Amino acid sequence: MAKTLNELADDLKAFLIEIQSDAHNKGNLRPERYNNLSLKINIPSNPEPHVIIIIGMSEVEYDIKTLEKNNGSLGPDDRYVARWIANPNVIAAINSCWKVAKENRGRAYDKQTKL
């Protein structure tokens, strides 16, 4: 069963906290910073396969096919997010979410409430 964008956001949050929680970084880690992390796909504004990652006031848009940033920046978290998104399992899940969004013409799709 494919993951939803919310589940992927939770995975990214856990990844960011885990990768930054080593002994050298303990003092600088602020896990509450990632409480409002979210992923979205906006088909009306960009019909090409993409995912938008939002952390606080920062957002970045990645092209799913090439794994390159289309625009935006997450500051110091950019390198960690690039590592996470390059994972083949993550890309497969994002592609699955993209296909569902494309089939529903960009409308939100929730498994509990069918369109």
Order of alpha helices (4+ residues) and beta strands (2+ residues): alpha-beta-beta-beta-beta-alpha-alpha
